[in-house]
Amino acid sequence: MARFRPARRTRSSQTTPPSRTTPAGRTAPPGRAEPTGGRPPKPGDVTAAIPVQLQVAAGYAWRLIVVAIALWGLGQILAATTAVVIPLAVALLLTALLMPIAVLLNHRLNIPRHAASAITVLAFLAIVIGLLSLAGTRLVAGVTDLVDQAGLGIDRVTDWLQNGPLHIGGDKIAEYIQTGREWVSENSQTLSRGALRASGTATEFAAGTLIAMISTFFFLAEGDRIWAWLVRLMPEQAQSAIHEGFRRGFVSLGAYARTQCLVAAVDAVFITLGARALDLPLLIPMALIIFFASFIPIIGAFVSGALAVLVALVTQGPVAALIMLAVILAVQQIEGHVLQPVLMSKAVALHPLAVILGVGLGSFLLGIVGALFAVPFLAVVNATVSYWSGRDTFPGLARGMSAVGSSPKKLAGEQDGASVDDVEKEEQQRLRRIGSASPDALRRTHRREQVARES
């Protein structure tokens, strides 16, 4: 009997292990390990060898560089066209400020839109020109008295410097005065050139004022038509988002302009009353300077108030100057803790740090013009970007309410009378404590506010 022998296994009959796919997408040979980190990558694997975090950082970096270059180019264009851009920006602010009056004349009294806009602009010009004429008349009439009082005030200040806590001798004061006279004498040509430039600036100011007034009239009368034409130039799929976003930005701009105007008036009135109590001269010119300067938040009223302190110093002495300074600081505290929270809608309020940084950056880049328009620009950007990111600060617009016929607080749902339950009160109380805010808590608060506004 033949002996049974098992068949010999050949290499081809052995089970072949399954092939594996490497991270780069190539099939690794059987029995061979995938490339490890220690093995140098091939030329096509350079990107795969870069850490993901570095790739993300590089992506952010070059995009930020492109955005910065675009903003720099836009800034150069704006700097080259300031003679037109600044009047247009002023016209936008005036339009947001005067729009309720034009709407009242057009909607309630049925006056045609062009006639209502013309009446609004002419009334505004009459008020401004009247106030400036009154201030100029008082300024001319009070210059002589101011010079006399300034002479006596300088003598009081000199006596205080000599006999007060500083003990600055008369020779030292005379040296300072002589140094000032020498500086004026040495820089007389520079001052003359500055006066000539000022005359040219006055011409540019007159031309800019004319452009601003004409633009304000057309923005009031046909602003909606102009805006609709601009939106139609955008891609069709982006028209709705751009229109709705900037509608909310315009509401925010109007709320800011009207609130800041009222705050500036309160600052001017109370500081002027303090100056009147101290019997300071030139009250009306001082009040107008404080009013217009207060349109630059935080900084404007303080800097213009320094003028009142200086007038008090040279006319009434150091004690009156200290009292005037105390009045200005008290008015600033009332503005920051009472007027701004009460008058400014929650939906358009900006954080004080954002206001300070915005004013500082705007003044650094564009001077006083940047300081004036920094906060309105931030208010528009805040409302617009909030809508694009899914947070509608004015849900009333989505319900069909008018952007020019309704108040910002009503559009934001702050006048709906929505009740606040105990849970929300407890949440708000907890958020007032330092270090208690968290993303979840802020998200819950925002969700409850949205529900209250939309209900």
C-alpha positions in Angstrom: 0.0 0.0 0.0 1.3 3.4 -1.0 2.0 5.7 1.9 0.0 8.9 2.0 2.1 12.1 1.9 0.5 15.5 2.5 0.9 18.0 -0.4 3.7 20.4 0.0 2.7 24.0 0.5 4.2 26.3 -2.1 4.8 30.0 -1.7 1.9 30.8 -4.1 -0.6 28.8 -2.0 0.2 30.7 1.2 -2.4 33.2 2.4 -1.4 36.7 1.4 -2.0 39.3 4.1 -4.3 42.1 3.1 -2.7 45.2 1.8 -2.9 48.4 3.8 -3.4 52.0 2.7 -1.0 54.6 3.9 -2.2 58.0 5.0 -0.9 59.5 1.7 -3.3 57.3 -0.2 -0.8 54.7 -1.6 -1.1 51.0 -1.0 1.7 49.6 1.1 3.3 46.3 0.0 2.3 43.2 2.0 4.2 42.7 5.2 5.7 46.2 5.0 5.0 48.7 7.7 3.5 52.1 7.0 5.9 55.1 6.8 6.7 56.4 10.2 7.5 59.9 11.4 11.2 59.1 11.4 11.3 58.2 7.7 11.9 61.3 5.5 8.8 62.1 3.3 8.9 62.0 -0.4 8.6 65.2 -2.3 4.8 64.8 -2.7 4.4 64.3 1.1 5.7 67.7 2.3 2.3 69.1 3.0 1.3 66.0 4.9 4.4 66.3 7.1 3.5 69.8 8.3 1.5 69.8 11.5 -2.2 70.7 11.1 -1.9 73.5 13.7 0.8 75.1 11.7 -1.2 74.8 8.5 -4.2 76.5 10.2 -2.0 79.3 11.6 -0.4 79.9 8.2 -3.9 80.0 6.6 -5.0 82.6 9.1 -1.8 84.6 8.8 -1.8 85.1 5.0 -5.6 85.9 5.0 -5.0 88.5 7.8 -2.1 90.0 5.7 -4.4 90.2 2.7 -7.1 91.9 4.7 -4.6 94.3 6.3 -3.3 95.3 2.8 -6.8 95.8 1.5 -7.6 98.0 4.5 -4.4 100.0 4.0 -5.3 100.5 0.4 -8.8 101.6 1.3 -7.3 104.0 3.9 -5.0 105.5 1.2 -8.0 106.1 -1.1 -10.0 107.7 1.7 -7.0 109.9 2.7 -6.7 111.1 -0.9 -10.4 111.9 -1.2 -11.1 113.4 2.3 -12.6 116.6 0.7 -15.5 114.4 -0.4 -15.5 111.5 2.0 -15.7 113.6 5.2 -18.7 115.7 4.0 -20.4 112.5 3.0 -19.7 110.9 6.4 -21.1 114.1 8.1 -24.1 113.9 5.9 -24.8 110.3 7.0 -24.6 111.4 10.6 -26.9 114.3 10.0 -29.3 112.1 8.1 -29.5 109.6 10.9 -30.0 112.5 13.4 -32.7 114.4 11.3 -34.6 111.4 9.9 -37.3 111.4 12.6 -38.2 115.0 11.7 -38.5 114.3 8.0 -40.5 111.1 8.7 -42.9 113.1 10.9 -43.4 115.7 8.2 -43.9 113.1 5.5 -45.8 110.3 7.3 -48.0 112.3 9.6 -48.5 115.6 7.8 -48.4 114.1 4.3 -45.8 116.6 3.0 -44.0 115.3 -0.1 -40.7 113.7 0.7 -38.6 116.4 -1.1 -40.4 119.2 0.6 -40.2 117.5 4.0 -36.5 117.0 3.5 -35.9 120.6 2.4 -37.8 121.9 5.5 -35.8 119.7 7.8 -32.4 120.8 6.4 -33.4 124.5 6.3 -34.6 124.4 9.9 -31.4 122.7 11.0 -29.3 125.3 9.2 -31.4 128.1 10.8 -30.8 126.8 14.3 -27.1 126.3 13.8 -26.5 129.7 12.1 -28.6 131.4 14.8 -26.6 129.8 17.6 -23.2 130.6 16.0 -24.3 134.2 15.4 -25.3 134.6 19.0 -22.1 133.0 20.2 -20.1 135.3 17.9 -21.9 138.4 19.1 -21.3 137.5 22.8 -17.7 136.6 22.0 -17.0 140.0 20.4 -18.8 141.9 23.3 -17.0 139.9 26.0 -13.4 140.0 24.7 -12.6 143.3 26.4 -13.9 142.2 29.8 -12.1 138.9 29.4 -8.8 140.6 28.7 -9.2 142.7 31.8 -10.2 139.8 34.0 -7.4 137.7 32.5 -4.9 140.4 33.6 -6.1 140.3 37.1 -6.3 136.5 37.1 -2.7 136.2 35.9 -1.6 138.4 38.8 -3.5 136.1 41.2 -1.9 133.0 39.6 1.5 134.6 39.8 1.0 135.5 43.4 -0.2 131.9 44.2 2.9 130.4 42.4 5.2 132.6 44.5 3.5 132.3 47.9 1.7 129.0 47.5 3.0 125.5 48.0 5.1 125.5 44.8 7.2 128.6 45.9 8.2 129.5 42.3 10.1 132.8 42.4 9.3 135.8 40.3 12.6 135.6 38.4 11.7 132.0 37.3 8.2 133.2 36.1 9.8 136.1 34.2 12.2 133.6 32.6 9.3 131.4 31.4 7.5 134.4 30.0 10.6 135.6 28.2 11.2 132.1 26.8 7.6 132.1 25.4 8.2 135.5 23.8 11.4 134.4 22.1 9.7 131.2 20.8 6.9 133.4 19.2 9.5 135.7 17.7 11.6 132.8 16.3 8.5 131.0 14.9 6.7 134.0 13.5 7.1 132.9 9.9 5.8 129.4 10.7 2.8 131.0 12.4 2.2 133.2 9.4 2.3 130.2 7.1 -0.1 128.5 9.5 -2.5 131.4 9.2 -2.4 131.2 5.4 -3.1 127.5 5.6 -6.0 128.3 7.9 -7.5 130.6 5.3 -7.3 127.7 2.7 -8.8 125.4 5.3 -11.7 127.8 5.7 -12.4 127.6 2.0 -12.3 123.9 2.1 -14.6 123.9 5.1 -17.1 126.1 3.3 -17.0 123.7 0.3 -17.3 120.7 2.5 -20.3 122.2 4.4 -22.1 122.8 1.1 -21.5 119.2 0.0 -22.7 117.9 3.4 -25.9 119.9 3.3 -26.8 118.9 -0.3 -26.0 115.3 0.4 -28.1 115.4 3.6 -31.1 116.7 1.6 -30.8 113.9 -1.0 -30.2 111.2 1.7 -33.3 112.3 3.5 -35.4 112.6 0.4 -34.2 109.6 -1.7 -31.9 107.6 0.6 -34.0 104.5 0.3 -33.8 104.6 -3.5 -30.1 105.3 -3.5 -29.5 102.4 -1.2 -31.7 100.1 -3.2 -29.7 100.9 -6.3 -26.4 100.2 -4.6 -27.7 96.9 -3.2 -28.8 95.8 -6.7 -25.1 96.1 -7.8 -24.2 93.3 -5.4 -24.4 89.6 -6.3 -28.0 88.5 -6.2 -27.5 85.8 -3.5 -25.9 88.4 -1.2 -28.4 91.2 -1.7 -30.8 90.2 1.1 -28.1 89.8 3.8 -26.4 93.1 2.8 -29.7 94.9 2.9 -31.0 93.5 6.2 -27.6 93.8 7.9 -27.1 97.5 7.0 -30.7 98.4 7.8 -29.9 97.4 11.3 -26.6 99.3 11.1 -28.5 102.5 10.1 -31.0 102.1 13.0 -28.0 101.8 15.3 -26.4 104.8 13.8 -29.5 106.9 14.3 -29.9 105.8 17.9 -26.3 106.7 18.6 -26.5 110.1 16.9 -29.7 111.2 18.7 -28.5 109.9 22.0 -25.1 111.5 21.7 -26.7 114.8 20.7 -28.9 114.7 23.9 -25.9 113.7 26.1 -23.9 116.6 24.6 -26.7 119.0 25.3 -26.8 117.9 28.9 -23.1 118.2 29.3 -23.1 121.7 27.9 -26.0 122.8 30.0 -24.7 121.5 33.3 -21.1 122.7 32.8 -22.4 126.1 31.7 -24.5 126.3 34.8 -21.4 125.6 36.9 -19.5 128.3 35.0 -22.5 130.7 35.6 -22.4 130.0 39.3 -18.7 131.0 39.3 -19.5 134.1 37.3 -17.3 133.2 34.4 -17.4 135.2 31.1 -18.3 133.9 27.6 -20.9 131.4 28.7 -22.7 130.9 25.4 -19.5 130.4 23.3 -18.2 128.0 26.0 -21.5 126.1 25.9 -21.4 125.7 22.1 -17.8 124.5 22.2 -18.6 121.9 24.9 -21.7 120.8 23.0 -19.9 120.2 19.7 -16.9 118.7 21.4 -19.1 116.2 23.3 -19.9 114.4 20.1 -16.5 112.8 20.6 -17.4 110.4 23.5 -15.5 110.5 26.8 -12.6 112.6 25.5 -14.5 115.5 23.9 -16.4 116.8 27.0 -13.3 116.4 29.1 -11.0 118.3 26.7 -13.6 121.0 26.1 -14.2 121.3 29.9 -10.5 122.0 30.2 -11.2 125.3 28.4 -13.7 126.2 31.2 -11.1 125.3 33.8 -8.5 127.5 32.1 -11.0 130.5 31.9 -11.8 130.0 35.6 -8.0 129.9 36.4 -7.1 133.2 34.6 -10.3 135.1 35.6 -11.1 133.8 39.1 -8.0 132.1 40.4 -6.9 128.5 41.3 -9.8 127.9 43.8 -12.4 128.6 41.1 -10.5 126.4 38.7 -10.6 123.5 41.1 -14.4 124.0 41.6 -14.9 124.1 37.9 -12.9 120.9 37.5 -15.0 119.2 40.2 -18.2 120.2 38.3 -16.8 118.8 35.0 -15.9 115.5 36.7 -19.4 115.3 38.3 -21.1 115.8 35.0 -18.9 113.1 33.4 -19.9 110.7 36.2 -23.6 111.5 35.6 -23.1 110.9 31.8 -21.4 107.6 32.2 -23.5 106.1 34.9 -27.0 107.6 34.3 -27.4 109.1 30.9 -25.7 106.5 28.7 -27.3 103.4 30.3 -30.8 105.0 30.4 -30.9 106.8 27.0 -28.8 104.4 24.9 -30.6 101.3 23.8 -29.1 98.0 25.0 -29.0 96.8 21.4 -26.7 99.6 20.2 -24.6 100.2 23.4 -20.9 99.6 23.0 -18.6 98.5 25.8 -16.7 101.5 27.3 -13.4 99.8 26.5 -14.4 99.5 22.8 -15.3 103.2 22.8 -12.0 104.2 24.4 -10.0 102.0 22.0 -12.0 103.1 19.0 -11.6 106.8 19.8 -7.9 106.3 20.4 -7.2 104.3 17.3 -9.4 106.7 15.2 -7.5 109.7 16.4 -4.2 108.0 15.8 -5.0 107.2 12.2 -7.1 110.1 11.1 -6.8 112.8 13.8 -9.9 114.5 15.1 -11.9 113.2 12.2 -11.1 109.6 13.2 -12.0 110.4 16.8 -15.4 111.8 15.7 -16.4 108.9 13.4 -14.8 106.0 15.3 -17.8 105.3 17.6 -20.5 105.7 15.0 -18.5 103.3 12.7 -18.2 100.8 15.5 -22.0 101.0 16.2 -22.8 100.3 12.6 -20.3 97.4 12.4 -21.6 95.9 15.7 -25.2 95.8 14.5 -24.4 94.6 11.0 -22.0 91.9 12.0 -24.3 90.7 14.8 -27.1 90.2 12.3 -24.8 88.3 9.9 -23.6 86.1 12.8 -27.2 85.1 13.7 -27.9 87.6 16.5 -30.6 90.0 15.4 -30.4 93.0 17.7 -33.5 94.5 16.0 -36.0 91.7 15.6 -38.8 94.2 15.0 -37.4 94.7 11.5 -37.9 91.0 10.7 -41.6 91.4 11.8 -42.1 94.2 9.2 -41.6 97.3 11.3 -40.2 100.4 9.7 -36.5 101.2 10.2 -37.2 104.9 10.1 -40.7 105.1 11.6 -40.1 103.1 14.8 -37.8 103.8 17.8 -34.7 101.7 18.2 -35.9 100.5 21.6 -39.1 99.3 20.1 -37.3 97.6 17.2 -35.1 95.9 19.8 -38.1 94.7 21.8 -37.3 96.7 24.9 -40.7 98.3 25.0 -42.8 95.2 24.6 -43.3 94.8 28.3 -42.0 91.3 28.4 -41.8 90.0 32.0 -38.7 88.7 33.5 -39.1 85.5 35.5 -37.2 84.5 38.7 -34.7 82.4 36.8 -33.7 85.2 34.6 -33.4 87.6 37.6 -31.2 85.1 39.4 -29.1 84.7 36.2 -28.7 88.5 35.8 -27.8 88.8 39.5 -25.2 86.2 39.2 -23.7 87.8 36.1 -23.1 91.0 38.1 -20.5 89.2 40.2 -16.9 89.3 39.1 -15.7 86.2 37.4 -19.2 84.6 37.1 -19.7 85.0 33.3 -19.3 81.9 31.1 -20.2 81.2 27.4 -23.1 79.0 28.5 -24.5 81.7 30.9 -24.3 84.4 28.2 -25.8 82.1 25.6 -28.8 81.3 27.9 -29.3 85.0 28.7 -29.1 85.9 25.0 -31.6 83.1 24.1 -34.1 84.4 26.7 -33.8 88.0 25.4 -34.5 86.8 21.9 -37.5 84.9 23.0 -38.8 87.9 25.0 -38.4 90.2 22.0 -40.0 87.9 19.5 -42.9 86.9 21.7 
